[in-house]
Amino acid sequence: MELPKRPLGDEYVRPGGFREICQRLAADPRMGELTAQVMYAFDRRTRLLPFLFADWRIIPAGVRAITDSLHAAGLKDSRIVFQLWSPNVKPSRSLINGKTPDILLISSMQIHALEAYKLIADACTIPEDRRPLILCGGPKSIYEPWDNFALGDRGEINADCAITGESYVLLDMLERVLAFKGPGESLRRAFLRARDSRALEDVPGLVYRVDPPGGREAHLVDTGIQRLVQYLDELPIPLAAFSRVEPPHKRETLSPRPVPKEEIYKRSRITSLIMTQGCKFRCSYCPIPAYNQNSFRFKSPERLADEMTILNQELGLRNFFGTDDNFLNRRDTVEEIVEYMSKRRIDGHRIHKKVRWATEATIHDAYKCIDLMPRMRQSGMRALWFGVEDLTGTMVKKGQAGSKTAEVFAEMNNNGLCPMPMMMHHDGQPLYTPGSLYGLVNQVRYLRKHGAISVQITVLTPAVGTNFFDKPYTDGMVFKNVAGRRVDEARFDGNHVVATNEARPWLKQWNLILGYGAFYNPLSLLGAMLMPKRRLSGADIGMQFIGMAALAKTTLDSLVWSWRLWWGPIERCTVVPGSKLPIVKARPNEIETKRPTAIPPDSLEVWQSRMKTPKPQDGIPLPILAAG
């Protein structure tokens, strides 16, 4: 299931390419005539620890990035529908400027896929002459695009296309489709003609269905792995999308107007930002390195500070979360960012007085950057989420030893930075082990003792896009039906035991709750009040209240699931899930390889090899990006 890599030297869009395609599309008057509805599918059954409460206060970055890119490309009339806020909105009843949107984009994670399928099915009820171009994206489509096709009892429900990449892929596809669009013709009709003319086969990052004439077998066409936009400063400023967000309501139709600008800060208490992408580690359960072609991409310090400044001044937003895979992946980059931001001012005030931000990293890299933590605080950073997984390194080794973790947490506490560890409970790990750190509760208590402010505990679950996906299925670890009910994708959220060789899986489910209970409990709250951390007392006490409230709901859900596991029977999968339709490579001769240790060349080398010129001509600065 791990994504293959593009040929070495062909991983990236030409520097400046993203801006150029936006300019070309914006100059096309037909682009300005289009409307788009961007929907983020959300399954409410997944509202459990660790994201309960926070999920309501954050507008997902992916749908915002798509909307911002469309705006930069000239499509001004769009609406973002966050299904958690507006769960009943139906594509079949949605109107923008009095007509059905030309484009329906549905973004989904694997755990929200069932809701995405419902949206596709509803859109397919729209008559052909009014039906929008149905596009699917997000993590679900990147790793399992085939699931957006051949839905329904007879396989009659299909999306038009799955986008298996980022915004550039969407814009590249739209540019090809517009070339086939006649006066008064729908965009979907133009897409079908472009598809049938095979004009989309050289747009990497698409999967679409083809039904050949003459009764031949229907199949999916895969155009290959996307090219990445390497220089993230080319992406548009993430501002326009906030003026296109559907307000919370229970209706099936769109509201006359989006959320007013002056109310955005009330709705979006946390704002996700793309800061860096990529990670040097190659964990078997993680799809991130392969998705990023083993590279590390980042925005410049000036650009990051500009984005926070603009969003603070225009919308009053103060709390930011970096959608990083490992922000501390490259020390030189970290040092440049925090040094610049610690000196940056907003309205005459130091940046840390106006905004706060947090992100993700690893203990190994935090230890290498431990001397930078005073600067991190001055730059506005307030918390780091760590993929600790297992303090003993039994499950995975990535420099997260107990003593090193304690030293990092102590330095963070001293500098007013919240350590937020994330753990994984795996087969063979007991709940408690006397005299060692191997037990789950032992590790949770150790983290709490050494300064952790929150904790996330998930059950190790097969994740799409990883090397760990196939084997649990072929080994019969993954549950297909439990107590007569199908285990659907919402249960693969890490909060439910859905794959294990343990003889009593219900006990493993309870280990999860007891692990959380060892961290979030009245005694921990009392300790936070009586012995407050010098610079983190408010965060410590607040997270205890939030954690205990969220744990109550999570415990009720686990009670039901553990009862089903105990009652049984449990039917297990024997084959790896895959496509219902055969998949045909658009370019079968293109070489896609797996290079677990290869590092792509930096963007300047790629640019020179493609353009055959000694230096860039457009003046765009090109940072050296590498995985290490």
TARAGI-V254845 format. One record per residue. N is the residue number from 1. RES is the residue in one letter. SS is DSSP state (helix for helix, strand for strand, loop for the rest). NEAR is the number of other ideal C-beta (glycine too) atoms within 12 Angstrom. Layout:
N,RES,SS,NEAR
N,RES,SS,NEAR
This chain:
1,M,loop,30
2,E,loop,33
3,L,loop,37
4,P,loop,26
5,K,strand,33
6,R,loop,34
7,P,loop,25
8,L,loop,22
9,G,loop,23
10,D,loop,28
11,E,loop,43
12,Y,strand,40
13,V,loop,38
14,R,loop,33
15,P,loop,36
16,G,loop,28
17,G,helix,33
18,F,helix,37
19,R,helix,27
20,E,helix,24
21,I,helix,36
22,C,helix,33
23,Q,helix,21
24,R,helix,23
25,L,helix,35
26,A,helix,27
27,A,loop,16
28,D,loop,23
29,P,helix,14
30,R,helix,28
31,M,helix,35
32,G,helix,21
33,E,loop,24
34,L,loop,39
35,T,strand,32
36,A,strand,44
37,Q,strand,48
38,V,strand,52
39,M,strand,49
40,Y,strand,45
41,A,loop,45
42,F,loop,37
43,D,loop,31
44,R,helix,23
45,R,helix,26
46,T,helix,34
47,R,loop,27
48,L,loop,37
49,L,loop,40
50,P,loop,34
51,F,loop,32
52,L,loop,31
53,F,loop,26
54,A,loop,27
55,D,helix,30
56,W,helix,23
57,R,helix,26
58,I,strand,31
59,I,loop,47
60,P,loop,42
61,A,helix,35
62,G,helix,39
63,V,helix,43
64,R,helix,40
65,A,helix,40
66,I,helix,45
67,T,helix,44
68,D,helix,39
69,S,helix,44
70,L,helix,41
71,H,helix,35
72,A,helix,34
73,A,loop,40
74,G,loop,30
75,L,loop,41
76,K,loop,25
77,D,strand,29
78,S,strand,42
79,R,strand,40
80,I,strand,45
81,V,strand,47
82,F,strand,39
83,Q,loop,39
84,L,loop,33
85,W,loop,32
86,S,loop,33
87,P,loop,27
88,N,loop,25
89,V,loop,40
90,K,loop,29
91,P,helix,42
92,S,helix,28
93,R,helix,23
94,S,loop,37
95,L,loop,25
96,I,strand,34
97,N,loop,19
98,G,loop,11
99,K,strand,19
100,T,loop,34
101,P,loop,42
102,D,loop,41
103,I,strand,48
104,L,strand,44
105,L,strand,50
106,I,strand,49
107,S,strand,44
108,S,loop,45
109,M,loop,39
110,Q,helix,38
111,I,helix,35
112,H,helix,39
113,A,helix,38
114,L,helix,30
115,E,helix,37
116,A,helix,44
117,Y,helix,34
118,K,helix,29
119,L,helix,44
120,I,helix,42
121,A,helix,25
122,D,helix,30
123,A,helix,40
124,C,loop,30
125,T,loop,22
126,I,loop,29
127,P,loop,13
128,E,loop,15
129,D,loop,13
130,R,loop,23
131,R,loop,29
132,P,loop,42
133,L,strand,41
134,I,strand,45
135,L,strand,50
136,C,strand,47
137,G,strand,44
138,G,loop,41
139,P,helix,37
140,K,helix,41
141,S,helix,45
142,I,helix,38
143,Y,helix,36
144,E,loop,37
145,P,helix,45
146,W,helix,35
147,D,helix,35
148,N,helix,45
149,F,loop,37
150,A,loop,28
151,L,strand,29
152,G,loop,17
153,D,loop,8
154,R,loop,9
155,G,loop,18
156,E,loop,16
157,I,strand,26
158,N,loop,35
159,A,loop,43
160,D,loop,40
161,C,strand,46
162,A,strand,44
163,I,strand,45
164,T,loop,40
165,G,loop,42
166,E,loop,41
167,S,helix,46
168,Y,helix,41
169,V,helix,39
170,L,helix,47
171,L,helix,46
172,D,helix,38
173,M,helix,45
174,L,helix,44
175,E,helix,32
176,R,helix,31
177,V,helix,40
178,L,helix,36
179,A,loop,24
180,F,loop,26
181,K,loop,29
182,G,loop,15
183,P,loop,10
184,G,loop,11
185,E,loop,22
186,S,loop,32
187,L,helix,39
188,R,helix,34
189,R,helix,25
190,A,helix,32
191,F,helix,36
192,L,helix,28
193,R,helix,22
194,A,helix,33
195,R,helix,32
196,D,helix,20
197,S,loop,16
198,R,loop,19
199,A,loop,27
200,L,loop,37
201,E,loop,27
202,D,loop,19
203,V,loop,39
204,P,loop,35
205,G,loop,39
206,L,strand,46
207,V,strand,47
208,Y,strand,44
209,R,strand,38
210,V,strand,31
211,D,loop,22
212,P,loop,15
213,P,helix,9
214,G,helix,7
215,G,helix,7
216,R,loop,11
217,E,loop,18
218,A,loop,25
219,H,strand,23
220,L,strand,34
221,V,strand,36
222,D,strand,37
223,T,loop,38
224,G,loop,35
225,I,loop,40
226,Q,loop,41
227,R,loop,37
228,L,strand,40
229,V,loop,43
230,Q,loop,43
231,Y,loop,36
232,L,helix,42
233,D,helix,31
234,E,helix,38
235,L,loop,41
236,P,loop,35
237,I,loop,28
238,P,loop,42
239,L,loop,30
240,A,helix,31
241,A,helix,43
242,F,helix,36
243,S,helix,28
244,R,helix,38
245,V,strand,38
246,E,loop,38
247,P,loop,27
248,P,loop,25
249,H,loop,21
250,K,loop,13
251,R,loop,19
252,E,loop,18
253,T,loop,22
254,L,loop,36
255,S,loop,25
256,P,loop,15
257,R,loop,16
258,P,loop,33
259,V,loop,29
260,P,loop,18
261,K,helix,22
262,E,helix,13
263,E,helix,20
264,I,helix,30
265,Y,helix,25
266,K,helix,19
267,R,helix,30
268,S,loop,37
269,R,loop,24
270,I,strand,31
271,T,strand,40
272,S,strand,35
273,L,strand,44
274,I,loop,38
275,M,loop,45
276,T,strand,39
277,Q,strand,39
278,G,loop,41
279,C,loop,34
280,K,loop,32
281,F,loop,33
282,R,loop,28
283,C,loop,31
284,S,loop,30
285,Y,loop,34
286,C,loop,35
287,P,loop,31
288,I,helix,38
289,P,helix,37
290,A,helix,38
291,Y,helix,35
292,N,loop,43
293,Q,loop,44
294,N,loop,38
295,S,loop,43
296,F,loop,41
297,R,strand,44
298,F,strand,40
299,K,loop,38
300,S,loop,27
301,P,helix,30
302,E,helix,20
303,R,helix,31
304,L,helix,41
305,A,helix,36
306,D,helix,26
307,E,helix,40
308,M,helix,42
309,T,helix,29
310,I,helix,25
311,L,helix,37
312,N,helix,32
313,Q,helix,21
314,E,helix,23
315,L,helix,34
316,G,loop,24
317,L,loop,37
318,R,loop,28
319,N,strand,29
320,F,strand,41
321,F,strand,36
322,G,strand,41
323,T,loop,32
324,D,loop,42
325,D,loop,37
326,N,loop,45
327,F,loop,43
328,L,loop,44
329,N,loop,41
330,R,loop,33
331,R,helix,26
332,D,helix,22
333,T,helix,36
334,V,helix,38
335,E,helix,22
336,E,helix,27
337,I,helix,42
338,V,helix,37
339,E,helix,22
340,Y,helix,26
341,M,helix,41
342,S,helix,26
343,K,helix,20
344,R,loop,31
345,R,strand,21
346,I,strand,27
347,D,loop,14
348,G,loop,11
349,H,strand,15
350,R,strand,19
351,I,helix,35
352,H,helix,31
353,K,helix,19
354,K,helix,27
355,V,loop,38
356,R,strand,32
357,W,strand,41
358,A,strand,38
359,T,strand,41
360,E,strand,37
361,A,strand,47
362,T,loop,38
363,I,helix,45
364,H,helix,30
365,D,helix,36
366,A,helix,44
367,Y,helix,30
368,K,helix,25
369,C,loop,34
370,I,helix,29
371,D,helix,17
372,L,helix,35
373,M,helix,36
374,P,helix,22
375,R,helix,27
376,M,helix,38
377,R,helix,32
378,Q,helix,26
379,S,loop,41
380,G,loop,40
381,M,strand,44
382,R,strand,34
383,A,strand,38
384,L,strand,48
385,W,strand,38
386,F,strand,43
387,G,strand,37
388,V,strand,45
389,E,strand,39
390,D,loop,39
391,L,loop,40
392,T,loop,28
393,G,loop,22
394,T,loop,25
395,M,loop,29
396,V,loop,27
397,K,loop,20
398,K,loop,32
399,G,loop,29
400,Q,loop,40
401,A,loop,23
402,G,helix,27
403,S,helix,18
404,K,helix,26
405,T,helix,40
406,A,helix,28
407,E,helix,23
408,V,helix,40
409,F,helix,39
410,A,helix,25
411,E,helix,29
412,M,helix,42
413,N,helix,30
414,N,helix,21
415,N,loop,34
416,G,loop,30
417,L,loop,44
418,C,strand,36
419,P,strand,44
420,M,strand,37
421,P,strand,44
422,M,strand,33
423,M,strand,47
424,M,strand,35
425,H,strand,43
426,H,loop,35
427,D,loop,26
428,G,loop,20
429,Q,loop,35
430,P,loop,25
431,L,loop,28
432,Y,loop,20
433,T,loop,20
434,P,loop,11
435,G,loop,8
436,S,loop,18
437,L,loop,32
438,Y,loop,25
439,G,loop,28
440,L,helix,44
441,V,helix,33
442,N,helix,28
443,Q,helix,45
444,V,helix,40
445,R,helix,29
446,Y,helix,33
447,L,helix,39
448,R,helix,36
449,K,helix,23
450,H,loop,30
451,G,loop,36
452,A,strand,47
453,I,strand,40
454,S,strand,43
455,V,strand,44
456,Q,strand,40
457,I,strand,44
458,T,strand,38
459,V,strand,43
460,L,loop,40
461,T,loop,35
462,P,loop,36
463,A,loop,38
464,V,loop,39
465,G,loop,32
466,T,loop,28
467,N,loop,23
468,F,loop,31
469,F,helix,33
470,D,helix,24
471,K,helix,21
472,P,helix,34
473,Y,helix,25
474,T,helix,19
475,D,loop,20
476,G,loop,19
477,M,loop,30
478,V,strand,37
479,F,strand,37
480,K,strand,23
481,N,strand,20
482,V,strand,33
483,A,loop,21
484,G,loop,13
485,R,strand,20
486,R,strand,17
487,V,loop,31
488,D,loop,26
489,E,helix,34
490,A,helix,33
491,R,helix,37
492,F,loop,37
493,D,loop,37
494,G,loop,35
495,N,loop,39
496,H,loop,39
497,V,loop,40
498,V,loop,39
499,A,strand,37
500,T,loop,34
501,N,loop,21
502,E,loop,26
503,A,loop,12
504,R,loop,18
505,P,helix,36
506,W,helix,28
507,L,helix,24
508,K,helix,37
509,Q,helix,38
510,W,helix,29
511,N,helix,38
512,L,helix,48
513,I,helix,39
514,L,helix,30
515,G,helix,42
516,Y,helix,40
517,G,helix,31
518,A,loop,31
519,F,loop,42
520,Y,loop,39
521,N,loop,26
522,P,helix,15
523,L,helix,18
524,S,helix,32
525,L,helix,26
526,L,helix,15
527,G,helix,20
528,A,helix,31
529,M,helix,18
530,L,helix,13
531,M,loop,17
532,P,loop,19
533,K,loop,32
534,R,loop,15
535,R,loop,22
536,L,loop,32
537,S,helix,22
538,G,helix,19
539,A,helix,31
540,D,helix,36
541,I,helix,25
542,G,helix,23
543,M,helix,35
544,Q,helix,34
545,F,helix,23
546,I,helix,27
547,G,helix,41
548,M,helix,29
549,A,helix,19
550,A,helix,33
551,L,helix,37
552,A,helix,22
553,K,helix,27
554,T,helix,40
555,T,helix,28
556,L,helix,19
557,D,helix,29
558,S,helix,37
559,L,helix,19
560,V,helix,24
561,W,helix,36
562,S,helix,31
563,W,helix,18
564,R,helix,28
565,L,helix,34
566,W,helix,23
567,W,helix,16
568,G,loop,19
569,P,loop,15
570,I,strand,31
571,E,strand,17
572,R,strand,24
573,C,loop,28
574,T,loop,15
575,V,loop,14
576,V,loop,21
577,P,loop,27
578,G,loop,21
579,S,loop,24
580,K,loop,23
581,L,loop,26
582,P,strand,20
583,I,strand,28
584,V,strand,25
585,K,strand,22
586,A,loop,27
587,R,loop,23
588,P,loop,14
589,N,loop,9
590,E,loop,21
591,I,loop,18
592,E,loop,26
593,T,strand,23
594,K,loop,21
595,R,loop,24
596,P,loop,20
597,T,loop,15
598,A,loop,23
599,I,loop,26
600,P,loop,36
601,P,loop,27
602,D,loop,26
603,S,helix,39
604,L,helix,27
605,E,helix,25
606,V,helix,32
607,W,helix,29
608,Q,helix,20
609,S,helix,21
610,R,helix,22
611,M,helix,19
612,K,loop,8
613,T,loop,14
614,P,loop,10
615,K,loop,16
616,P,loop,22
617,Q,loop,13
618,D,loop,20
619,G,loop,10
620,I,loop,24
621,P,loop,20
622,L,loop,28
623,P,loop,30
624,I,loop,25
625,L,loop,39
626,A,loop,27
627,A,loop,36
628,G,loop,25
